[in-house]
Amino acid sequence: MENMVHPFAVVFCAFLLSDFHGYFVYGANKSKGSDNEHQQQLFNLLVSQNRRFEILESRNRELLAMVERQTKQMSHMASNILELQETVEKQRHQLDSVYKILKENTNDKRTETYTNDNTDQKKRLLVGTLAVPVAFQAYLSRAQTNPNGHQTIIFDNVELNVGNGYHHTSGIFVAPEAGIYAFSWSIRLFGNASHSAQLMVGDQEYDGVYLSVRNGDNENVSGTAVAQLERGQDVFVRTHAAFNYGDIHSDPLGRSSFCGWRVN
């Protein structure tokens, strides 16, 4: 490849020969050694230009290959976007179908046939509104160190959150729908500690449990309550204003947890 002369180098050589024509006429009487020296310089110049052209062509091929790869990547990305759009559209139709079924089943009625004194009778049963299920379950992923009075216990590890009513960053459950709800909560203490865990419905101290341990005891206390909530009403667990010291523990041996579900 190094002994081949590039076409652009030939053109460049012709241009040089044209410009240096007078020089060669003027130097006709120069010594043969001087002519050979100039010819060698011109040849070296041609070789240098030829190499430059080869480098430029190589870089041009690399750029073309890069553009081709990027074009293929963009085409692949566009295909993925179309697939995602199709998936989203299918899921939207599925949700619409579920909503339609739930709506059709609202205030649904059914007839039950039973025998009384050898006489067939018809009994009309009112099923009522089909409620959307709401339920959550969360626990402390690690010990809550020496919480203060009236401090919300944030159960940060969520295992179940049907209806998306529980917020793991704040520890607060917000009722997505009005209804009757059941709640259960527990705290675990170890060593020397004392805490009261209150179930709060809005600003109301709705219920509470208390536990005190001494001399390395390891105990758990829990509470259960049922409350009627309006949509948007919040429920959470907090410590009492007083009689609080020590850590609230939670690990695989015993969790401090908070859960709730809609009864109707």
N, C-alpha and C positions, 0 to 999 in steps of 0.2 A: 504493500500500500504506500510505503514511503517513496518508492521509485516511480510511482505514477504521477503524472502532472495533471492537476485539476484543470478543468476547462476555464474556469475563471482566472486561473494563474496564467493560462496561455493568452487570454485577452489582455491581462495586465502587462505581460511581456511585450506584446505587440505595441502597446501604448508607450512603453519605455524605449523600445527600439526606434519608434517614430521620433521621440523627443531627442534621443541621443544620436540621430543620424548624422547631424553636422559634426558631432564630436568624433564619430568614427572616421569621417572623411578627413577631419583635421588631424586625426592621429594615425593616418595611414602610414606615415613614415616612422612611426614610433617602433620601438623594438618589439619583437615577437613576445618577449617575456611580459612586457607591459600589457599587451593585448590579452594574453592568457589570464593575467591577474584580474582585469576588468570583466572578462567573460565568467570567471569563477565567482566574482561578486554578484553578477547578475543571476547566475544559476542558484547561488545561495539564497538570493532574494526571492526567486521563484519558488524554491522549496519551502521557505518560511511562509510565504503567502498561501501556498498549497495546504500547509498544515493548519493555518488559521481557518481556511475554508472548510476543511474536514472537521475541525472542532465545532464550528458554527452549525454544520449539518448534523453532527451528533447531538448537540444541544437541542436543535430543532426537532429531531426525532424523539428525544426524551420528553419535550413539552407536548408533542402530539400524543404520545403514549399516556401522559398524565391526564390530558384532557379527555381521552377516551375512557380511562378508568373512572374519572369523576362523572362522566356522562352515564356510565353504567350504574354507579352508586346512586345517582339522582333518580334514575329510572327505577331502581330497586326500592328506594324510599317512597317514591310515588305509588308503587304497587302496594307497599305496606300500608300507606295512608288510606288507600281505597279499601283494603281489607278491613281496617279498623272502622272505617265509616260504615261498611256493610254490617259489621258485628254490632255496632251501636244501634243501627237502624233495626236489626232483628230483636235486640233486647228491648228497644222502645216498644215494638209491636207486642212483645211478650208481656210487658208491664201493662200495656193498654188492655190486653186480653184478660189479665188477672183482675184489673180494676173493673172491667165490665162484668166479670163473673161475680165479684163481690157486690157490685151494685145491684145485679139481678137477684141476688140472694137476700137482699135487705127486705125485712118484713115478710120473709118467705113463710108459707104455711104448709102444713102437711096433715094428712088424715090418718089416724090410728084406729084400727078395728079391733074390738075386744068383745068378749062374751060375758054377759051378766044375767044370771037367772035364765040360762039357756036362750037368751035373746041377743042377737047381734045388734050392736049399737055402734054409732059413729061418734068418735070424739075428735073435735077440732083442737089441734095444738098450735099455739102461736110460738113460733121459734123466736121471733124478734129480730132486732138488728144484728147482723153479723159483724162483730167488733174486730178491728184489726189488732192482732196480738202485740203486746208490749211486754218486754222482759229484759232484765239486765243482771249481770253477775260480774263483780270486780273484787280484787283484793290488793293489799299492800305488797309490792314487789320486794320491799326491804323495810327494816325497822324505821319508825318515825321517832326521831331523837327528841326526847324531853319536850313534848309539845306544850304550849302555853294554854291558859284558860281561853275558852271560846275560840279555839283554833279548829278549822275544818280539817277533818281527816280525809286526805285525798287517796282514795283507793285507785291506784294508777294502772294496774294491770287488768285489762278488760277481757273477760272470757266469753261474754255474751252481751249483745246490745241490740236486740230486736226492737225496731222503732226509733233507734238512735236518740233515746231520751237521756242516756247517761253521758256525762262529759268528764273524761278521765283527767283532764288538765286542771279542773276545778273541784272535782269530787261531788258535783251537784247533778241530781237527776231532775230534769224538767219534763213534766207530764206532756206528751204529745197530744193526748186526747183526755177529755174529762171521763171520770169513772172511779170505781173503787179499786184501790191498789193495796197489795200486801208487801211489807218490807221486813227484811231480816238483816241484822248486823251483828258483828262480833269483834272483840278485841282480845289480844293475847298479851299477858304480862309475865315478866320473868325477873327473878332476883328480889329487889326491893323497889316496888313501884305501886302507884295508886292512881287510878283514873276512872272517870265517869264518862261514858259515851252517850250523848244525847241524840235522839232522832228529831231533826228539825223539819217542820212543815212550814215553809215560809219563815216568819219570825217567831212562830209558836214552838215552844219546847214540848213536843208531842209525846215523847216517851224517852226512857233512858235506862241504862244499866250501869252498875258500879262493881269494881273489882280492886282488891288490895292484896298484894303478895309480900311475903317477908322471907328472909333467910334462904334465898335460892329457890323459892317455890316457882312453879311453872304452870300457870292456870289460864283458862280461856272462859270468857263470859259472853253470852249472846242474848239478843232481844228480838221479839217479833211484834209487829203492829200492823193494823189495817186502817187505812185512811181514805176518805173520799176527797178527790182532787178535782180542781178545775183545770182546764187546758192552760198550760204555761206556768202552773204552780210548781215551785221547786221544793225538793226534799234532799237533805244531806245529813251527815253525821258529824258532830263536833264534840270537843271536850267541854266539861263543865267549867264554870267560872273559877271554882276553887277545888282544892283537894286533888291537885294534879302534880305528880312528879314521877320521874323515870321514863323509860322508853316504852313505846308500843311495838311489840315484836310481831314478825310475820315471816315464816319460812315453811318449807315442806313439812316440817313436823307439826305445824299448827298455823293456820292463816288468820289474819285479821281481815275480815271481808264485809261486803255490803252488797245486797241483792234486792230485787223487787220485781213485781209482775202485776199486770192488770187482771183483776178478778172478773170484771164485766164492763 
